[in-house]
Amino acid sequence: MKKSLLSVFAVCTAAMAVAQCNQLFISEYIVGAGNDKAYEIYNPTNQAIDLAPYFLQRWSNGDTDPGNGGTTNLMGTIEAYGTWVVANGQTLDIDLGGFVSPAADPALQALADQLDNPYPAPTFMNGNDALVLVMGTTICDIFGKPGEDPGDAWTAPDGTNITDSQTMIRKPEITSGVTQPPVNFQPLAQYDTLGFGVWTNLGMHDCACNPVSTVNQRQSLDVKVFPNPTFNSDVVTIQANYLISSIEVFDITGRRTEASYKISEANTATLDINNFKNGAYIVNVLMENNVGFSTRIIKN
């Protein structure tokens, strides 16, 4: 029997407040080329958890019925402070009559703890599909806003599409899931971006719940990026309270750009954007102790 969006989220009002570090949540969301898609679940507790009661729903294109977007029952055991990766399970190109649904990259599938069901299933998501992690009748976490069709994707504050053609990782400071649909889904409030087709973090997650997390061993991060917007400047300055190691820049499609930067002081770098076209770019800054920072810059 189909359930409306309202009834699904009303079944467990009393359980909506999930204690920090007490329940599984979504730690990574990957929308790559074709069916190169995956998500990662994180266990923030100090105990192994049986995944049998858990399932993942896809609320597709603003649909109010998750049955149309597919549901996958999780299986296995997720270790304390461990992850569980589910990747798209399509292994052959399938002709759908004028459209070929490609096989997922075997390299991505090799990183998975579980391959997803055939279509429809959660890992056939695009950047405008919401995901909901459920245990029994308890909402554990929500990515996106179920019942809302944002168009091609949910956006950054500057209007840039941010949930499509991206790898998104939960910020280490986040210690619990979103347990009720947000009024406005703002992806950068809880997620950092790594660009397009990046899978290097799958199977691991840094979270403040873990006693050995780098979050618990470092000072508060303070990064300044200016001018932003650039106001016709061809140079952007980045200052941080950590030693800067490297900088990567991606355009709004997730493609890495040929950006040059110079670390003039250990905590200060200048980014040359003279050859960039006007528009929005993603800047990833890697610092000491594997500390990362991601932001948007606007060249105008």
Beta strands, then each sheet from edge to edge (+ up, - down):
strand 1: 25-31
strand 2: 37-42
strand 3: 49-50
strand 4: 54-59
strand 5: 71-73
strand 6: 77-78
strand 7: 83-87
strand 8: 94-95
strand 9: 100-101
strand 10: 114-115
strand 11: 130-135
strand 12: 138-143
strand 13: 167-170
strand 14: 191-193
strand 15: 223-226
strand 16: 235-240
strand 17: 244-251
strand 18: 260-265
strand 19: 268-272
strand 20: 279-287
strand 21: 292-299
sheet 1: 10+ 7+ 2- 1+ 13- 14+
sheet 2: 3+ 6-
sheet 3: 5+ 4- 11+ 12-
sheet 4: 8+ 9-
sheet 5: 15+ 16- 19+ 18-
sheet 6: 17+ 20- 21+
end
